[in-house]
Amino acid sequence: MAEINQAPLTMTAVEIARPGGPEVLRPARRPVPTPGSGEILIEVHAAGINRPDILQRQGNYPPPPGASDIPGLEVAGRVSAIGENVQGWTIGAPVCALLAGGGYAEFTAAPVEQCLPIPAGLSMSEAAAIPETLFTCWTNLVDGGHLKSGETVLIHGGSSGIGTMGIQLSKALGARVIVTAGSPAKCAACLELGADLAIDYKAEDFVKGVKAATGGRGADLVLDMIGGDYVRRNIEAMAPGGRHISIATQAGSEAMIPIFRIMQKRLILTGSTLRARSPAEKGAIAKALFREVWPLIAAGRVLPRIHAAFPLAEAAQAHRMLEEGLHVGKIVLTTR
Ligand SMILES: NC(=O)c1ccc[n+]([C@@H]2O[C@H](COP(=O)([O-])OP(=O)(O)OC[C@H]3O[C@@H](n4cnc5c(N)ncnc54)[C@H](OP(=O)(O)O)[C@@H]3O)[C@@H](O)[C@H]2O)c1
C-alpha cells in the first residue's frame, strides 16, 4: 500500500533551458513528482554531478525514454513518499539512488531497485557521490571485466569521479592499479587514493610506462574513458588474455585497431553504458554493491572523494568547475 505523500506540490529544480554552455542551467519551479508503482519519492539533500550531465546539457546525450528532462544521475536524501508495490522502506529513511535523470531537484522519484541505504558513516554529500561511480565501476571492472586479485588494471582518467572510485575498488579487490592523469598533482592524488603507479600522460607515454611496470607483460584489464587513438595504444599496453572496457569516447568514438594484435594476444574488447539499462539490470548491480561494497565503505576502504559542493541553484558554477577539469573526484550539489 502506498504511503501518503507529505511533500509540497512544487519544488525548485535545475532545468536545461536550451542546449548550450553552463549558463543554460536555470533554477525553475516544477511539480514534485508522484512516485509510481515500484518507486520511492526522495527528498533530495545532495546530488552528484557527472560528466554525462555536461553532454546532456550540450544536447549530446538525451535522457532515455520516460526519464526526467531534469539532469542528475544520482542523489542522496530521505524517503518522502512510497509508491505502490514497494516493500522494505519507511518514510524518513536515509537513501541514496541511481537515477536515469531528475537529480538536480529538491525531490525526485526513483525505482526502488536503484535505491540503497546510505552506507554507515557517510554524509549526504558523500552518499550522493557514490551511486553513478560505483554502479559504473562495479559493472565494468567486475561484471564485464572479471577483475581478479593479483591482476593489473589500467584506469585512464584516474583523478575523475569514476577513476577515484575505480582505484579504491580495484585495490579492495586485490588488483594492482596503474592510472593515467593529466598533471603531477592529479597523479599524486591518485597515489594517495591507493594507485600503485600514476602516469602523467602529458609528460610520459603510458604504453611504455605500463610495459615497464609489468615487466613487459602489460595490463590484464583496461578501463577506458578516452577512446579514439587510445584504443590502439591500450591494445599495445595489454597482456595476453586482457580485457578492454570502453565506457566513454572523450577523444573520439572511432578508432583504427590492429586486429592481428587482438588475435595474437587473445584480447576481448567490450564496453557498456549504464543509464539506459532497465531497473531490473540496475537492481542486480545494486544487490552486488550492497553485498560486496557497502561493507568496504563502512570499513573506510572505499570512500568517495569530494572535490567541491555547490548549492543547487549554483549548478552552472559546478558545471564550469567540472569543465575546467582541475577537480579530483566528485563535485556535488546540495539543497540544504
Ligand atoms: N559508460 C558508462 O556507463 C559511464 C557512466 C558514467 C560515466 N561515464 C564516463 O566516464 C568518464 C568519467 O566520468 P566522470 O563523471 O568521472 O568525469 P570527470 O570527473 O570529468 O573525468 C573526466 C576525466 O577524463 C580525463 N581525460 C579527458 N580527456 C583525456 C585525454 N585525452 N586523455 C586522458 N585523460 C583524459 C580527465 O583527466 P585529465 O584532467 O587528467 O586529463 C578526467 O579525469 C566520462 O567520460 C563519462 O562520460 C561512463
Ligand as a Chemical Component Dictionary entry (heavy atoms), coordinates in Angstrom:
data_LIG
# 
_chem_comp.id                   LIG 
_chem_comp.type                 NON-POLYMER 
_chem_comp.pdbx_formal_charge   0 
_chem_comp.three_letter_code    LIG 
# 
loop_
_chem_comp_atom.comp_id 
_chem_comp_atom.atom_id 
_chem_comp_atom.alt_atom_id 
_chem_comp_atom.type_symbol 
_chem_comp_atom.charge 
_chem_comp_atom.model_Cartn_x 
_chem_comp_atom.model_Cartn_y 
_chem_comp_atom.model_Cartn_z 
_chem_comp_atom.pdbx_ordinal 
LIG N1  N1  N 0  29.571 4.096  -19.764 1  
LIG C1  C1  C 0  29.045 4.440  -18.598 2  
LIG O1  O1  O 0  28.171 3.753  -18.084 3  
LIG C2  C2  C 0  29.515 5.676  -17.901 4  
LIG C3  C3  C 0  28.947 6.058  -16.683 5  
LIG C4  C4  C 0  29.438 7.196  -16.035 6  
LIG C5  C5  C 0  30.465 7.922  -16.616 7  
LIG N2  N2  N 1  30.972 7.549  -17.803 8  
LIG C6  C6  C 0  32.071 8.298  -18.435 9  
LIG O2  O2  O 0  33.202 8.178  -17.603 10 
LIG C7  C7  C 0  34.019 9.350  -17.745 11 
LIG C8  C8  C 0  34.336 9.898  -16.375 12 
LIG O3  O3  O 0  33.178 10.476 -15.824 13 
LIG P1  P1  P 0  33.305 11.461 -14.579 14 
LIG O4  O4  O 0  31.944 11.928 -14.269 15 
LIG O5  O5  O -1 34.138 10.796 -13.542 16 
LIG O6  O6  O 0  34.090 12.670 -15.293 17 
LIG P2  P2  P 0  35.278 13.621 -14.906 18 
LIG O7  O7  O 0  35.495 13.627 -13.432 19 
LIG O8  O8  O 0  35.031 14.911 -15.569 20 
LIG O9  O9  O 0  36.532 12.936 -15.593 21 
LIG C9  C9  C 0  36.915 13.020 -16.915 22 
LIG C10 C10 C 0  38.361 12.533 -16.957 23 
LIG O10 O10 O 0  38.783 12.313 -18.301 24 
LIG C11 C11 C 0  40.152 12.591 -18.368 25 
LIG N3  N3  N 0  40.507 12.919 -19.766 26 
LIG C12 C12 C 0  39.823 13.694 -20.629 27 
LIG N4  N4  N 0  40.427 13.738 -21.824 28 
LIG C13 C13 C 0  41.511 12.945 -21.723 29 
LIG C14 C14 C 0  42.549 12.542 -22.612 30 
LIG N5  N5  N 0  42.580 12.971 -23.881 31 
LIG N6  N6  N 0  43.489 11.701 -22.163 32 
LIG C15 C15 C 0  43.463 11.249 -20.885 33 
LIG N7  N7  N 0  42.518 11.592 -19.980 34 
LIG C16 C16 C 0  41.572 12.435 -20.400 35 
LIG C17 C17 C 0  40.361 13.742 -17.434 36 
LIG O11 O11 O 0  41.648 13.646 -16.921 37 
LIG P3  P3  P 0  42.722 14.844 -17.006 38 
LIG O12 O12 O 0  42.023 16.056 -16.477 39 
LIG O13 O13 O 0  43.804 14.414 -16.140 40 
LIG O14 O14 O 0  43.051 14.983 -18.445 41 
LIG C18 C18 C 0  39.338 13.479 -16.337 42 
LIG O15 O15 O 0  39.933 12.825 -15.228 43 
LIG C19 C19 C 0  33.235 10.337 -18.600 44 
LIG O16 O16 O 0  33.759 10.327 -19.902 45 
LIG C20 C20 C 0  31.811 9.789  -18.562 46 
LIG O17 O17 O 0  31.078 10.125 -19.714 47 
LIG C21 C21 C 0  30.530 6.441  -18.455 48 
# 
loop_
_chem_comp_bond.comp_id 
_chem_comp_bond.atom_id_1 
_chem_comp_bond.atom_id_2 
_chem_comp_bond.value_order 
_chem_comp_bond.pdbx_ordinal 
LIG N1  C1  SING 1  
LIG C1  O1  DOUB 2  
LIG C1  C2  SING 3  
LIG C2  C3  SING 4  
LIG C2  C21 DOUB 5  
LIG C3  C4  DOUB 6  
LIG C4  C5  SING 7  
LIG C5  N2  DOUB 8  
LIG N2  C6  SING 9  
LIG N2  C21 SING 10 
LIG C6  O2  SING 11 
LIG C6  C20 SING 12 
LIG O2  C7  SING 13 
LIG C7  C8  SING 14 
LIG C7  C19 SING 15 
LIG C8  O3  SING 16 
LIG O3  P1  SING 17 
LIG P1  O4  DOUB 18 
LIG P1  O5  SING 19 
LIG P1  O6  SING 20 
LIG O6  P2  SING 21 
LIG P2  O7  DOUB 22 
LIG P2  O8  SING 23 
LIG P2  O9  SING 24 
LIG O9  C9  SING 25 
LIG C9  C10 SING 26 
LIG C10 O10 SING 27 
LIG C10 C18 SING 28 
LIG O10 C11 SING 29 
LIG C11 N3  SING 30 
LIG C11 C17 SING 31 
LIG N3  C12 SING 32 
LIG N3  C16 SING 33 
LIG C12 N4  DOUB 34 
LIG N4  C13 SING 35 
LIG C13 C14 SING 36 
LIG C13 C16 DOUB 37 
LIG C14 N5  SING 38 
LIG C14 N6  DOUB 39 
LIG N6  C15 SING 40 
LIG C15 N7  DOUB 41 
LIG N7  C16 SING 42 
LIG C17 O11 SING 43 
LIG C17 C18 SING 44 
LIG O11 P3  SING 45 
LIG P3  O12 DOUB 46 
LIG P3  O13 SING 47 
LIG P3  O14 SING 48 
LIG C18 O15 SING 49 
LIG C19 O16 SING 50 
LIG C19 C20 SING 51 
LIG C20 O17 SING 52 
# 
